[in-house]
Amino acid sequence: MKINIYKILFFTVMITMMVSCEVEEFSDLNGPEVSAFEDEITRGDLQDLIGGILYSSRLRLGTYYDDCGVIGREYWRFSGSDPRFTTDLLGGGNSVLDNNTFYITGPWAARYRTVKNANLILGFFDTQDLSAQFSTSEIDATIGLLRTFIAYELLLNLNLTNDGGIRLDVADENNLGPFVSKSVALTGIRAILDAGAGNLGNGGGAFPFVLTSGFSGFDTPSSFLKANRAISARVAAYQGDASSVLNYLNSSFFSLNGSDLNTGIYYNFSEDQTDIINPLFISIGGTSAAQARIVQPLFITDAEGGDNRLDKVAQLSEPVTLDGLTGDYIVNRYLSNSDDIPIIRNEELILLYAEANITKNSAEAVIALNIIRNSAGLGDYSGATDTESLINEMLNQRRYSLYAEGHRWIDMRRYNKLDELPIDRPPNPEVPDDGDNVWIQFPIPLTENQ
């Protein structure tokens, strides 16, 4: 029997992972271990390979959320070791966004790493006769999950570069496809999701692997299909396609009444030595000018009285100041190193339903907005019901319901309202190029060598 030393080493790591019930990273599917899977993937191998996808999809998430949260003026990221959070990201003075700096190269590479790993698994499926190991439905189920992950990772990178676009076709690492525009990218991402949905629909009753607890309730092909359709609804909203948003929601786990707003799929974290901790958690006791996520003050002052979503922030005993910015509230969205971070959940879906109905059925939009308002301890919406007024109300509810989940900057940008975001350090008329800026997008990383 042929024995592959790399595979033995790989499984040694995975045994440690399975004992702790967490997902461990292997070196990379582009490393020596690839040869261990080229002949025939076993069921055990596939579990390990999917574990690698679940691991790499969580890398550099903290940077991604800080990118969106800081530029979107949800909070300021104080870091004594890296001033670029309060200079570059806030557009302070003469600062610009660098195309060769951690805040774009880190999350960008991490997302494409997951895409690459997923494509490698799909390549194994293409080149191997797996009929002795897996049923046709199990193969479909796996392909459907991988395509969903590929689409979602591409979407996160597109959120950063916006009109700069992304590489959509990266299946062949030696022959990468060109950068495509935002509109082409969104169409392509939606097509990948739709293809994955078709696979999941043919995926039978179970995946041939076990997912983490972040997918509890969505850990079969048919239930995960609902998560795929939910992500598709978000993509359709980014395209301004209200009819498709509603169609996708009808096939998702969207529930207007009687369902927990937090129902959805999540990234998992733990303090196990083989796993990753939640990158967005900083305790109140650990907060200082050298390490903090300080709430942009208008999030507090703009809130309606009695809004219980303010429990996502916590007041400090005294203000913290860094680089001309002062605040006394910290982001308290996550309460421990092991808290989950949502990928997509029902509260967002209800808000997508409201958004899509603003131009379709304004009365239905108000019903959905009131569900969100009431859940936050607020009374029914009593404002005007013209399109612009409802858009503003919807964006405001998204601001508080989805706080620190990576949406505010993207929402304001897609409605051409970035100029409504606050400038925390206004320009001095006597100093050229002084003051902050709200960036529209990140530059394409230098490593892409377009």
N, C-alpha and C positions, 0 to 999 in steps of 0.2 A: 504493500500500500504506500502510495506517495505521501510523504509528510512535508508540509511547508512550514519552516521555522517561523516565518512572519505570521502565519495564521495562528500558530501556537501562542506567540507573544500577544497577538491581538485578543485571543480568547482569554488569556490570563487577565488582561485589563477588563474584559467584559464580565468575567466571573465576579470580580470585585464590584463592578457596577450593579450586577443583578442582585448581589447580596444586600446592597443598600437600597434596592428598589429605585435607583435613579438611572439617568441616562449618561453614559460616559462618552467622551470624544475619542475616536481613534485618530491616528496621526493626520490622515486625510486620505480620501479615496484616490488622490493623485500620487500617493506615496507607494512604498514597496508592497504594502498589503494588497494592492489592486490585483496582483497576480494570483493571490489566494482565492479570488472569486471568479477568475476568468473562465475556468473550466466548467464548473457547475455550482450554482448557488443552492445551498441547502436551506431548509426552513430556519435553522439556527442562524445561518449566515444572514438571512434577510432580516431577522430580528435585530441583529447587530448593525446592519447597514441603515435601517430605519432609525435606530438609536443615534447613529451619527448625524442624520438629518435633524432630528429633534435637538441635538446638542448644538450644531453649528448655527441653527436658526436663532439661537439666543445670544450669540456672540455680538458684542459691541452694540447691544440694544440701548444701553445707557447713553451712549454717544448719540444715537439716533434720536431718542426722546429729548435729550438736552438740546440738540439742534433745533427740533421743532418747538420745544417749549420756550427756549430763550428768544429765538427770532419771533415767535408768536406772542411774546410779551406775557406769557403765563407766569413765568418766574425768571429770576436771575440765578445763574450758576456761579457761585463763589468758589474759587479754587486758588489757594495760596501758591500752588505749584505751577499753575498755568493761567496767566492773565488773559489768554485769548478768548475765554468764555465771556469776559466782560468788555473786551475790546473788539475783536473780530466779529463775533456773533451778534453783538449789539451795534456794530458799525460805528464804534466810537472814534471821533476825530478823523484821522486819515486812514483808518483801518479799512482793509478790504478782506473779502473771503479768499483764502489761499487755496489753490488747487492741489497743493502737496502737503496738506496738514491733516492731523488725526481726525478732525471733525468731519471730513468728507472721505478721506482714504480709508479710515477704519470701518465705518458702517457699510460703505460701498463694497469693499472687498469681502466683508463677512457675508453680505447678502448674496453676492455672486458665488461665494464659496459653497453655500447651500445649493444654489442652482446647479453648480458644476457637479456636486456630489449626487444630486438627484438625477442629473443627466447621465452620469456614469452608471447608476443602477438601471436606468432605462436602457442603456447600451448593453448591459449584461443580459437583460431580458430579450433584447433584439437578436443577440448572437448565440443564445443558448437554447437547447431543447429542454424545457423545464417541465414537460408534461408528466414526468415521473415524480416530480416533487410537488407541483402545484396544479390545482384545477384551473380551468380557463377563467372562472369567475374570480378566483384568488389573484390571478395575474391582473385582471381588469381592476380589481379593488386597489391593488398596489399602485398601478399606473395612475389611477384616479387621484389617490392621495398625493403622489409625487408631483403630478401636474398642478394640483392645488397649491402645494408649497412653492413650486417654481413661480407660479403667477403672483403669489403674495409677496415673495421676496423681490421680484421685479418691480412690483407696485411701490414698495417702500423706497427703493432706489429712485424711482421716477418722482416720488414725492419730494426728494431732495433736489434733483436737477431740473425738474419741471420742463420748461421749454427747451432746455439743453438736450432732453431726450435720454434714452438708454440704448444699450445693445440688447435687442430682443432675441436674436438668434445667436446663442452661445453654445450650442450642442457640441460643435466641433472646436475644441480649444485651439487647434492649429489653423483654423479658418473661421475666425469670428466674424459674425455679420456686422454690418455697418450700424452706426448710431441712427436711430429713427426718431422722428418728431414725437412730441407728447401725444398728439391725437392718434398717430399710428401705433404708438406704444400701448395706449389704453385699449385700442381695438384689438391688438395682439394679445394683451393680457386677458382680456375678456374671452377671446377665442380659446386660449389655453384653459381657462376655467370651464368653459362650455364643453371642451373636449374631455376634461377631467370628470365633469358631471356625467357625461355619457358612459365613461368607464365605471364610475361608481354605481350608476344605475344598473350595470351588468355585473356588479361585484358580489352578488350573493349575500349570504347572511352574516359573514364574518371576515375580518382581515386575517391574513396568515401571520400576524404578529400582534404584539400587545402595545398599545399606546399608553402614555403617561396619564396621570389623574387630571391633567389640564384638559383632556379631551373626554372626561367623564360625561356620559350621555350622548357623546358623538363619536363613539369608538367602534361603530360598525359602518360598513359602506353606506347603508341607507341613511343613517343618522349623520354621518360625516358629509354626505351629499347636501344636507341642509346647511351645514357650515360653508360649504363651497358656494351655495346659492346666496348666502348672506354676504360673503365677500364680493360676489358678482354684483350684488345690489349697490355696494359701496362704489365699485368701479363705474357702474352705470350712472350713479349720481355725479361722479367726477366728469362724466361725459355730458351731463345735462340731459340725460335721457330718462325723463320721469316715467314714461310708460314701462320701460324695461325695469326700472327700479321696483315698481309695483309687481311686475310679473315675477321677478326674482324673489321678492319678499314672500310672495304666495307659496313659493317652493322651499322656503328657508324655515328656520325655527322662530321666525317673527311671531310674536303674540302681543296683541294690543291689550288684552285683558287677561287677568288670572295667571300671569306668568312672572316669575322673578325677573327684574330688570337685569340682573347679573348672569342670567343663563347665557352660556356661550362657551367659546373655547379660549384657552389660556396658555401662556408660557408658565412652566413650573420652575421653581427654584428651591434650593435647600442649602443648609450649611454643611452637608456631607463633604468630606474632603475630595471626593471624586466628582462633585457637581459644581454648579455655578450659583452664587447668591444673587438675590435681587439687586440689580445695579442702581436702582432708584431710591433705595432706602438709606436715609441718614437719620439717626436718632436725634431727638431734641438735645440729649446730653452731648452728642457728638457734633453739634452745630457750632460753627465759629466762622470768622471771616475767611479762614483757610479751607473750610469744607462746609458748604451749605447750598440748599436750593431755597432762595428767599422769594416769597410770593410777591409778584408785582402788585403794589398797593391798591390799584383800581379794582382788582378782583374782589377785594374786601368792600371797598366803598361803593362799588356799583351794584352789589348784590341787594336783592329785595329783602326786606325784613322778614326774618323767620325762615330763610332758606337753609334747610338742613344740609345742603351740599357743602356748606362752609366747614363741615367736619373734615373736609379733605385738607385743611390747613390747620396749623396750631400756632398760637402766639408764644413768643419767647419772653423771658423775664425782662429782657432789655434789647434794644435794637442792635443790629449788626451792620457795619459799614465796610464797604470795599469799593475802591475805584469810583468814588463819587456817588455810590448807590447805597441807600439805607432802607432797611425794612425790619420789621419785628415779627413777621409771620414766616413760618417755613412750610414747604410742601409736606403734607402729612397723609398723602394718598395711600402710601404703603407703610405698614406698621411694623414690619420685621424683615429680616434678610430672606425669609422664605415665603413671603407673600407672592401670590400669582400676579402676573400682568396680563390684562385682557388682550386677545388678538381681535376678537369682535364679540359683542354681547347684545342682548335684546334691547337695552336702553338706546344704543345707537340705531338699531333697526327701527324702533318706534319713531325716532327723530328723522330717519331716512323716509319713513312713511309719511310723516308730516311734511317734509320738504317736497316730496314728489307730488303731494296733493295740493300744494299751494296754488299751482296752476291748473290742477285737475278738478279739485273739489275742496274749496276753501273751508267749508263747514267740517269736512272730515279732517282737514289739517288741524283745525282748532281742537277737535276732539282728542287727537293724538298729543298735541301740545299740552292740553289740560291734564292728560294722564301723567305726563312728565312733571308738570308743575305741581300737581296734587301729591305725587310721590315725594316731592321735595318739601312738602309742607306749605305750599303756596296755594292761593285761591285761583279760580279760573281766570283765563286770559280775558281782559276787558278792553283791549285796544282795538284799533281799526283793523279791518279784514281785507284791505287792499293788498296787492302782491308785495309791495315794498315793505309794508308794516309787518306782514307775516314772515317775510324773509328775515327781517331784523329780530323778530321774536324767536324764530327758529334758531338763528345763529347764537342768540343769547342763551337759549336753553342748552345748546350744544356746548357753549363755553363753560357752563357750570356742571352739566351732567358728564361731560367727557374730559374734565379738567386733568391735565398732565398725562393724557393718553395719546398725545401726538396729533391732535386734530385742528387746534385753533388756527395755527399759521396757514394750514392747507385750506381750511374753510374760508378764511378771510381773503386769501389769494384767489380762490376760484370765484368769489363774488366781487372781485376787484375792489376790496375794501381794506387793503393793507395800509392805506393812508389814514385809516381810522384807529390803527393801533397806536398806543402811546409812545412818545419819545421821552425817555426818562432823563436824558441829559441834553436839553435843548441847545441849539447853537448860540454862541456868543457873536453878535453882529460884528464885533471888532476883530474876530479871529477867523480867517478863511478856513473853510472845510471843517469847522468845529461842529460838535454835536453828533448825535447818533443817527443811524439810518435803519430802516426796515428792509431787509433784503428780500428779493423776489425768489431767488434760487441760489443753489450752490454751483460753483463751476464744475465742469467735468474733471475728474481727477487726472493729474499729470501722467499717472501711470498708464492711462489708456492710450497715450501716444496716437491720437487720431490722425 
